[in-house]
Amino acid sequence: MLFAADMTYVPVIITPPAPPREFRGAWLATVANVDWPSQPGLSVAAQKAELIALLDRAVQLKLNAVIFQARPMADAVYASPLEPWSEFLTGTMGRSPQPFYDPLAFAIAEAHQRGLELHAWFNPFRVSLPPAQARSPAALEHLSRTHPELVRRYGNLLWLDPGEPAAREHVLNVVLDVVRRYDVDGITFDDYFYPYPDKDAEGRTVDFPDDASWRKYGISSGMSRDEWRRANVNQFVQNINQSIKALKPWVKFGISPFGIWRPGFPKPVQGLDTYAKLYADSRLWLASGWLDYFSPQLYWPVDQREQSFPALLQWWSGQNTKHRHLWPSLMAANVGIKWKPDEIARQIQIARRQPGVDGQIFYHLRTLQENQTLAGVVRAQYLQPALVPASPWLDFLPPDRPKLTFGESRAGVQFAWAAAGEPAWLWVLQFRSHEVWTTEILPANQTTWTFSDPRPDVIAVSAVDRDGNESAAATLKEIVSPSVRQNNKNSGLNWRRDSGR
């Protein structure tokens, strides 16, 4: 009989199974305290505890990314030199948390410690909520006070005018400030560019009040007013993407537009014409490769004919000629309210079968925490951890194979690893016991793993970089130690060497 002390591990060339690749994200909304914090004015300790619980929930469900709303309405859920603190933190716009901490920096650090990507979510042009929902007056440093010439009242909301170059420049500077100062993995915009149509008392659609910018910049452009509005947004999207990449090429840029581009695309889809009403040519952004990921809000059930989830997803996949990531947003919050639990399971399965789709994003994270039925559905779909899909247009070179060592201790055999070149973003730990492989995806700061009996017969570790490229695996295989083998040979005992395959 051989004991653990009789065994050792030697380097071998064995290729473990490739880990699953799927973006598994959730929106974390701060506007109106939808997800976090649960109410304004909580203590800093309570805010941190709530945020940690949400991130822990994401890990429990084997998600790998959180989309954190850093700028709900020309305000900041972080220490911004350009915009005031959000009222959703303390109840008063412009008031910082006390004792001071930076929620975005805290969220990034806690997410990365758990191996989660954290993307900063910006609402680019919304300036205010309806007055009835406001919790405090606008701070003195808010755009509505510092640059009222860039702000338009539309219905009961305030908006930055995308037709004003200074307005677009301000939002660009806000985004780049975050990219420059924070270790975010991505930047995301939602579906608000020009506002959703508002109607007057007689039910007539009210036009967006941009006469001033149209006279200054639009009339001389040679375009119609609609074309000019779309061109403003197109230029803005291009500039954001190019500017992010000039600062940090690995930071992904994504947009989550309304799920319908135009009625009739595809037939028989009906709904809001975002091309004509929001001046959002989202198909152009995707087809031109101005985005690293695209997350159309497909917030309808599978069997709803005029807003068919599978038909829309297939159509969007067909527009993705640059082969960027396509991660539909799913209305998980409807489970148990409007939808049966299997609706989200069906949508995940349809997304997995659709060529060109490599993930999903759930709206929203607190729902995944509080709705146990929904959590059970997601848990059943996400049985194994998954890596975020790689982005080869950003970088396609894999990291070097890591260094893998082992040692014996009272607790068992401990394996340790380290990067051989560039720092790792994640580690993929895989081990084989009784011909069955197990995969763990670990954050960069976790560089050891201890096994008591039973010990694996093969262990493999690979490094993953910020763009999702995976190195070759460093592998060790358990064999009878040379000293035991020699003793057995001297005593006439027979042993058979494993070929390593």
TORFIKE-934364 format. One record per residue (C-alpha): residue number from 1; residue in one letter; x, y, z. Coordinates in steps of 0.5 Angstrom, whole numbers, plus 500, padded with zeros to 3 digits. Layout:
BEGIN
<site NUM, a, <X, Y, Z>>
...
//
This chain:
BEGIN
<site 1, m, <500, 500, 500>>
<site 2, l, <502, 507, 498>>
<site 3, f, <501, 513, 503>>
<site 4, a, <501, 520, 501>>
<site 5, a, <508, 521, 504>>
<site 6, d, <510, 516, 498>>
<site 7, m, <508, 520, 493>>
<site 8, t, <510, 526, 489>>
<site 9, y, <509, 531, 483>>
<site 10, v, <513, 532, 477>>
<site 11, p, <512, 537, 471>>
<site 12, v, <508, 534, 465>>
<site 13, i, <505, 536, 459>>
<site 14, i, <497, 535, 460>>
<site 15, t, <492, 539, 457>>
<site 16, p, <486, 540, 461>>
<site 17, p, <479, 541, 458>>
<site 18, a, <478, 549, 456>>
<site 19, p, <474, 552, 462>>
<site 20, p, <467, 555, 460>>
<site 21, r, <467, 562, 456>>
<site 22, e, <460, 566, 458>>
<site 23, f, <459, 573, 460>>
<site 24, r, <455, 573, 466>>
<site 25, g, <453, 580, 469>>
<site 26, a, <448, 584, 473>>
<site 27, w, <446, 591, 473>>
<site 28, l, <447, 594, 480>>
<site 29, a, <443, 601, 479>>
<site 30, t, <444, 606, 484>>
<site 31, v, <439, 611, 481>>
<site 32, a, <433, 612, 486>>
<site 33, n, <436, 607, 490>>
<site 34, v, <434, 601, 486>>
<site 35, d, <439, 596, 488>>
<site 36, w, <444, 600, 492>>
<site 37, p, <444, 603, 497>>
<site 38, s, <437, 601, 499>>
<site 39, q, <436, 608, 502>>
<site 40, p, <439, 614, 502>>
<site 41, g, <443, 616, 509>>
<site 42, l, <445, 609, 511>>
<site 43, s, <451, 609, 515>>
<site 44, v, <458, 608, 511>>
<site 45, a, <458, 601, 515>>
<site 46, a, <451, 599, 513>>
<site 47, q, <453, 601, 505>>
<site 48, k, <459, 597, 505>>
<site 49, a, <456, 591, 508>>
<site 50, e, <450, 592, 503>>
<site 51, l, <455, 592, 497>>
<site 52, i, <459, 586, 500>>
<site 53, a, <453, 582, 500>>
<site 54, l, <451, 584, 493>>
<site 55, l, <457, 582, 490>>
<site 56, d, <458, 576, 495>>
<site 57, r, <451, 574, 491>>
<site 58, a, <454, 575, 485>>
<site 59, v, <459, 570, 486>>
<site 60, q, <455, 565, 489>>
<site 61, l, <451, 565, 483>>
<site 62, k, <457, 564, 479>>
<site 63, l, <457, 571, 475>>
<site 64, n, <463, 574, 473>>
<site 65, a, <461, 581, 472>>
<site 66, v, <457, 587, 475>>
<site 67, i, <455, 593, 472>>
<site 68, f, <455, 599, 477>>
<site 69, q, <452, 605, 476>>
<site 70, a, <457, 610, 477>>
<site 71, r, <453, 617, 474>>
<site 72, p, <446, 616, 475>>
<site 73, m, <444, 624, 473>>
<site 74, a, <450, 628, 472>>
<site 75, d, <452, 626, 479>>
<site 76, a, <457, 622, 482>>
<site 77, v, <457, 615, 486>>
<site 78, y, <465, 617, 487>>
<site 79, a, <469, 622, 489>>
<site 80, s, <469, 627, 482>>
<site 81, p, <472, 633, 481>>
<site 82, l, <467, 635, 476>>
<site 83, e, <460, 633, 478>>
<site 84, p, <457, 633, 485>>
<site 85, w, <456, 627, 490>>
<site 86, s, <449, 623, 488>>
<site 87, e, <444, 624, 493>>
<site 88, f, <442, 617, 493>>
<site 89, l, <448, 616, 498>>
<site 90, t, <447, 621, 503>>
<site 91, g, <440, 624, 501>>
<site 92, t, <443, 631, 499>>
<site 93, m, <446, 632, 493>>
<site 94, g, <453, 634, 494>>
<site 95, r, <454, 631, 501>>
<site 96, s, <460, 626, 501>>
<site 97, p, <459, 620, 505>>
<site 98, q, <462, 621, 513>>
<site 99, p, <466, 618, 515>>
<site 100, f, <469, 619, 508>>
<site 101, y, <470, 613, 503>>
<site 102, d, <469, 612, 495>>
<site 103, p, <464, 608, 493>>
<site 104, l, <466, 606, 486>>
<site 105, a, <474, 605, 489>>
<site 106, f, <471, 600, 494>>
<site 107, a, <466, 597, 489>>
<site 108, i, <472, 595, 485>>
<site 109, a, <477, 593, 490>>
<site 110, e, <471, 588, 493>>
<site 111, a, <469, 586, 486>>
<site 112, h, <476, 584, 484>>
<site 113, q, <478, 581, 490>>
<site 114, r, <472, 576, 488>>
<site 115, g, <474, 575, 481>>
<site 116, l, <469, 579, 478>>
<site 117, e, <469, 585, 473>>
<site 118, l, <467, 591, 475>>
<site 119, h, <464, 596, 469>>
<site 120, a, <462, 603, 471>>
<site 121, w, <455, 605, 468>>
<site 122, f, <454, 612, 466>>
<site 123, n, <447, 615, 464>>
<site 124, p, <450, 620, 459>>
<site 125, f, <445, 626, 458>>
<site 126, r, <440, 625, 464>>
<site 127, v, <441, 631, 469>>
<site 128, s, <435, 630, 473>>
<site 129, l, <429, 626, 476>>
<site 130, p, <422, 628, 476>>
<site 131, p, <421, 633, 482>>
<site 132, a, <417, 629, 486>>
<site 133, q, <423, 624, 486>>
<site 134, a, <428, 629, 488>>
<site 135, r, <431, 628, 495>>
<site 136, s, <434, 635, 495>>
<site 137, p, <436, 641, 491>>
<site 138, a, <441, 641, 486>>
<site 139, a, <448, 642, 489>>
<site 140, l, <451, 649, 487>>
<site 141, e, <456, 645, 483>>
<site 142, h, <451, 641, 479>>
<site 143, l, <451, 642, 471>>
<site 144, s, <444, 645, 472>>
<site 145, r, <447, 651, 476>>
<site 146, t, <454, 651, 473>>
<site 147, h, <452, 651, 465>>
<site 148, p, <445, 652, 464>>
<site 149, e, <446, 654, 457>>
<site 150, l, <447, 646, 456>>
<site 151, v, <441, 644, 459>>
<site 152, r, <434, 643, 457>>
<site 153, r, <427, 642, 460>>
<site 154, y, <423, 636, 457>>
<site 155, g, <417, 634, 460>>
<site 156, n, <419, 634, 468>>
<site 157, l, <426, 632, 467>>
<site 158, l, <432, 636, 465>>
<site 159, w, <437, 634, 460>>
<site 160, l, <444, 635, 457>>
<site 161, d, <443, 637, 449>>
<site 162, p, <447, 632, 445>>
<site 163, g, <447, 638, 440>>
<site 164, e, <452, 642, 444>>
<site 165, p, <459, 640, 443>>
<site 166, a, <460, 643, 450>>
<site 167, a, <455, 638, 453>>
<site 168, r, <458, 632, 449>>
<site 169, e, <465, 634, 451>>
<site 170, h, <463, 635, 459>>
<site 171, v, <461, 627, 459>>
<site 172, l, <467, 625, 455>>
<site 173, n, <471, 628, 460>>
<site 174, v, <467, 625, 466>>
<site 175, v, <468, 618, 463>>
<site 176, l, <475, 619, 462>>
<site 177, d, <476, 622, 469>>
<site 178, v, <474, 615, 471>>
<site 179, v, <478, 611, 466>>
<site 180, r, <484, 615, 468>>
<site 181, r, <483, 614, 476>>
<site 182, y, <480, 608, 477>>
<site 183, d, <481, 601, 475>>
<site 184, v, <475, 599, 472>>
<site 185, d, <474, 593, 467>>
<site 186, g, <469, 597, 462>>
<site 187, i, <465, 603, 461>>
<site 188, t, <457, 602, 460>>
<site 189, f, <452, 607, 457>>
<site 190, d, <445, 605, 458>>
<site 191, d, <439, 607, 453>>
<site 192, y, <438, 614, 454>>
<site 193, f, <441, 619, 449>>
<site 194, y, <436, 624, 446>>
<site 195, p, <430, 623, 451>>
<site 196, y, <424, 618, 450>>
<site 197, p, <418, 622, 447>>
<site 198, d, <414, 626, 452>>
<site 199, k, <407, 628, 450>>
<site 200, d, <403, 634, 452>>
<site 201, a, <396, 635, 455>>
<site 202, e, <393, 633, 448>>
<site 203, g, <397, 627, 447>>
<site 204, r, <401, 630, 442>>
<site 205, t, <409, 628, 442>>
<site 206, v, <413, 634, 444>>
<site 207, d, <419, 635, 440>>
<site 208, f, <426, 636, 444>>
<site 209, p, <427, 643, 445>>
<site 210, d, <434, 644, 442>>
<site 211, d, <432, 650, 437>>
<site 212, a, <438, 654, 440>>
<site 213, s, <444, 648, 438>>
<site 214, w, <440, 647, 432>>
<site 215, r, <441, 654, 430>>
<site 216, k, <448, 654, 432>>
<site 217, y, <451, 648, 429>>
<site 218, g, <445, 644, 425>>
<site 219, i, <442, 649, 420>>
<site 220, s, <449, 650, 417>>
<site 221, s, <451, 642, 417>>
<site 222, g, <447, 641, 411>>
<site 223, m, <443, 635, 414>>
<site 224, s, <436, 635, 416>>
<site 225, r, <434, 636, 424>>
<site 226, d, <433, 628, 425>>
<site 227, e, <440, 627, 421>>
<site 228, w, <444, 632, 425>>
<site 229, r, <441, 629, 432>>
<site 230, r, <443, 622, 430>>
<site 231, a, <450, 625, 428>>
<site 232, n, <451, 628, 434>>
<site 233, v, <450, 621, 438>>
<site 234, n, <454, 618, 433>>
<site 235, q, <460, 622, 434>>
<site 236, f, <459, 622, 441>>
<site 237, v, <460, 614, 441>>
<site 238, q, <466, 614, 437>>
<site 239, n, <469, 619, 441>>
<site 240, i, <468, 616, 447>>
<site 241, n, <471, 609, 444>>
<site 242, q, <477, 612, 441>>
<site 243, s, <479, 616, 448>>
<site 244, i, <478, 610, 452>>
<site 245, k, <482, 606, 448>>
<site 246, a, <488, 612, 448>>
<site 247, l, <488, 612, 455>>
<site 248, k, <487, 604, 457>>
<site 249, p, <486, 599, 451>>
<site 250, w, <484, 594, 455>>
<site 251, v, <478, 597, 458>>
<site 252, k, <472, 595, 454>>
<site 253, f, <466, 600, 452>>
<site 254, g, <459, 597, 451>>
<site 255, i, <452, 600, 450>>
<site 256, s, <445, 597, 452>>
<site 257, p, <440, 600, 448>>
<site 258, f, <433, 599, 447>>
<site 259, g, <432, 592, 444>>
<site 260, i, <428, 594, 438>>
<site 261, w, <432, 599, 433>>
<site 262, r, <426, 600, 428>>
<site 263, p, <419, 597, 427>>
<site 264, g, <420, 591, 422>>
<site 265, f, <427, 589, 423>>
<site 266, p, <426, 584, 423>>
<site 267, k, <419, 582, 421>>
<site 268, p, <414, 582, 425>>
<site 269, v, <417, 586, 430>>
<site 270, q, <413, 592, 433>>
<site 271, g, <415, 598, 438>>
<site 272, l, <419, 604, 439>>
<site 273, d, <423, 607, 433>>
<site 274, t, <429, 609, 437>>
<site 275, y, <433, 610, 430>>
<site 276, a, <427, 616, 429>>
<site 277, k, <425, 618, 436>>
<site 278, l, <431, 617, 440>>
<site 279, y, <436, 619, 434>>
<site 280, a, <440, 612, 437>>
<site 281, d, <443, 609, 431>>
<site 282, s, <445, 603, 435>>
<site 283, r, <445, 598, 429>>
<site 284, l, <451, 603, 426>>
<site 285, w, <455, 603, 432>>
<site 286, l, <455, 595, 433>>
<site 287, a, <456, 594, 425>>
<site 288, s, <462, 599, 425>>
<site 289, g, <465, 596, 431>>
<site 290, w, <465, 602, 435>>
<site 291, l, <463, 598, 441>>
<site 292, d, <467, 592, 445>>
<site 293, y, <460, 589, 447>>
<site 294, f, <453, 590, 445>>
<site 295, s, <447, 589, 450>>
<site 296, p, <440, 590, 447>>
<site 297, q, <435, 591, 452>>
<site 298, l, <431, 585, 450>>
<site 299, y, <426, 585, 456>>
<site 300, w, <420, 581, 453>>
<site 301, p, <418, 574, 453>>
<site 302, v, <420, 568, 448>>
<site 303, d, <413, 568, 446>>
<site 304, q, <411, 575, 445>>
<site 305, r, <410, 575, 437>>
<site 306, e, <411, 583, 436>>
<site 307, q, <417, 583, 441>>
<site 308, s, <420, 576, 440>>
<site 309, f, <426, 575, 444>>
<site 310, p, <429, 570, 440>>
<site 311, a, <427, 573, 433>>
<site 312, l, <430, 580, 436>>
<site 313, l, <437, 576, 438>>
<site 314, q, <438, 573, 432>>
<site 315, w, <437, 579, 428>>
<site 316, w, <442, 583, 432>>
<site 317, s, <447, 577, 431>>
<site 318, g, <446, 578, 424>>
<site 319, q, <448, 586, 425>>
<site 320, n, <454, 584, 428>>
<site 321, t, <459, 584, 422>>
<site 322, k, <465, 586, 426>>
<site 323, h, <464, 580, 431>>
<site 324, r, <464, 584, 438>>
<site 325, h, <461, 581, 444>>
<site 326, l, <453, 580, 444>>
<site 327, w, <450, 580, 451>>
<site 328, p, <443, 581, 451>>
<site 329, s, <440, 584, 457>>
<site 330, l, <434, 580, 461>>
<site 331, m, <429, 583, 465>>
<site 332, a, <430, 578, 471>>
<site 333, a, <426, 582, 475>>
<site 334, n, <419, 580, 472>>
<site 335, v, <420, 573, 474>>
<site 336, g, <415, 571, 479>>
<site 337, i, <411, 578, 478>>
<site 338, k, <410, 577, 470>>
<site 339, w, <413, 571, 468>>
<site 340, k, <414, 564, 470>>
<site 341, p, <421, 562, 473>>
<site 342, d, <422, 558, 467>>
<site 343, e, <422, 564, 462>>
<site 344, i, <429, 566, 464>>
<site 345, a, <432, 559, 463>>
<site 346, r, <429, 559, 456>>
<site 347, q, <432, 566, 455>>
<site 348, i, <439, 563, 457>>
<site 349, q, <438, 557, 453>>
<site 350, i, <436, 561, 447>>
<site 351, a, <442, 566, 448>>
<site 352, r, <447, 560, 448>>
<site 353, r, <444, 557, 442>>
<site 354, q, <445, 563, 438>>
<site 355, p, <451, 564, 434>>
<site 356, g, <455, 570, 436>>
<site 357, v, <452, 571, 443>>
<site 358, d, <457, 569, 448>>
<site 359, g, <453, 572, 455>>
<site 360, q, <447, 575, 458>>
<site 361, i, <446, 581, 463>>
<site 362, f, <441, 581, 468>>
<site 363, y, <437, 587, 470>>
<site 364, h, <438, 587, 476>>
<site 365, l, <442, 585, 482>>
<site 366, r, <438, 586, 488>>
<site 367, t, <433, 582, 485>>
<site 368, l, <438, 576, 484>>
<site 369, q, <439, 577, 492>>
<site 370, e, <432, 577, 494>>
<site 371, n, <428, 573, 489>>
<site 372, q, <430, 566, 491>>
<site 373, t, <426, 563, 485>>
<site 374, l, <430, 567, 480>>
<site 375, a, <436, 565, 484>>
<site 376, g, <435, 558, 483>>
<site 377, v, <433, 558, 476>>
<site 378, v, <440, 562, 475>>
<site 379, r, <444, 557, 479>>
<site 380, a, <441, 551, 475>>
<site 381, q, <444, 554, 469>>
<site 382, y, <450, 556, 471>>
<site 383, l, <453, 550, 474>>
<site 384, q, <460, 551, 473>>
<site 385, p, <464, 558, 473>>
<site 386, a, <466, 561, 467>>
<site 387, l, <471, 566, 464>>
<site 388, v, <469, 572, 461>>
<site 389, p, <470, 571, 453>>
<site 390, a, <476, 574, 450>>
<site 391, s, <477, 580, 446>>
<site 392, p, <482, 579, 441>>
<site 393, w, <481, 585, 437>>
<site 394, l, <484, 589, 444>>
<site 395, d, <489, 584, 445>>
<site 396, f, <490, 577, 443>>
<site 397, l, <497, 575, 446>>
<site 398, p, <496, 570, 451>>
<site 399, p, <500, 571, 458>>
<site 400, d, <506, 566, 459>>
<site 401, r, <505, 560, 463>>
<site 402, p, <505, 561, 470>>
<site 403, k, <510, 557, 475>>
<site 404, l, <507, 552, 479>>
<site 405, t, <510, 549, 485>>
<site 406, f, <508, 544, 491>>
<site 407, g, <510, 542, 498>>
<site 408, e, <507, 538, 504>>
<site 409, s, <504, 540, 510>>
<site 410, r, <500, 538, 516>>
<site 411, a, <494, 540, 512>>
<site 412, g, <496, 536, 506>>
<site 413, v, <499, 538, 500>>
<site 414, q, <500, 545, 498>>
<site 415, f, <500, 548, 491>>
<site 416, a, <503, 555, 489>>
<site 417, w, <503, 559, 483>>
<site 418, a, <506, 565, 480>>
<site 419, a, <506, 569, 474>>
<site 420, a, <512, 568, 469>>
<site 421, g, <511, 575, 466>>
<site 422, e, <505, 580, 466>>
<site 423, p, <501, 580, 472>>
<site 424, a, <495, 575, 472>>
<site 425, w, <488, 578, 472>>
<site 426, l, <485, 571, 474>>
<site 427, w, <488, 564, 475>>
<site 428, v, <484, 558, 472>>
<site 429, l, <486, 552, 477>>
<site 430, q, <484, 545, 475>>
<site 431, f, <485, 538, 478>>
<site 432, r, <483, 531, 476>>
<site 433, s, <481, 526, 481>>
<site 434, h, <479, 519, 478>>
<site 435, e, <479, 522, 471>>
<site 436, v, <474, 527, 473>>
<site 437, w, <476, 535, 472>>
<site 438, t, <474, 540, 477>>
<site 439, t, <475, 548, 475>>
<site 440, e, <476, 553, 479>>
<site 441, i, <477, 561, 477>>
<site 442, l, <481, 565, 482>>
<site 443, p, <482, 572, 483>>
<site 444, a, <489, 574, 482>>
<site 445, n, <491, 575, 489>>
<site 446, q, <489, 568, 491>>
<site 447, t, <496, 564, 489>>
<site 448, t, <495, 557, 493>>
<site 449, w, <491, 551, 494>>
<site 450, t, <491, 546, 499>>
<site 451, f, <489, 539, 498>>
<site 452, s, <488, 534, 504>>
<site 453, d, <486, 527, 502>>
<site 454, p, <484, 525, 497>>
<site 455, r, <489, 528, 493>>
<site 456, p, <488, 530, 485>>
<site 457, d, <493, 526, 481>>
<site 458, v, <494, 532, 476>>
<site 459, i, <493, 539, 477>>
<site 460, a, <494, 545, 472>>
<site 461, v, <494, 552, 473>>
<site 462, s, <493, 558, 467>>
<site 463, a, <494, 565, 468>>
<site 464, v, <488, 570, 464>>
<site 465, d, <490, 577, 463>>
<site 466, r, <485, 583, 463>>
<site 467, d, <483, 582, 455>>
<site 468, g, <481, 574, 457>>
<site 469, n, <487, 571, 454>>
<site 470, e, <489, 565, 457>>
<site 471, s, <496, 562, 458>>
<site 472, a, <498, 555, 457>>
<site 473, a, <497, 551, 463>>
<site 474, a, <503, 549, 468>>
<site 475, t, <501, 542, 470>>
<site 476, l, <504, 537, 475>>
<site 477, k, <502, 530, 476>>
<site 478, e, <502, 525, 482>>
<site 479, i, <507, 519, 481>>
<site 480, v, <511, 514, 486>>
<site 481, s, <517, 518, 489>>
<site 482, p, <523, 516, 486>>
<site 483, s, <526, 513, 493>>
<site 484, v, <520, 509, 494>>
<site 485, r, <520, 506, 487>>
<site 486, q, <528, 505, 488>>
<site 487, n, <526, 501, 495>>
<site 488, n, <521, 497, 491>>
<site 489, k, <525, 495, 486>>
<site 490, n, <531, 493, 491>>
<site 491, s, <526, 489, 494>>
<site 492, g, <523, 485, 488>>
<site 493, l, <516, 489, 488>>
<site 494, n, <513, 491, 481>>
<site 495, w, <510, 498, 479>>
<site 496, r, <508, 501, 473>>
<site 497, r, <509, 508, 470>>
<site 498, d, <503, 512, 468>>
<site 499, s, <505, 514, 461>>
<site 500, g, <502, 521, 463>>
<site 501, r, <496, 521, 458>>
//
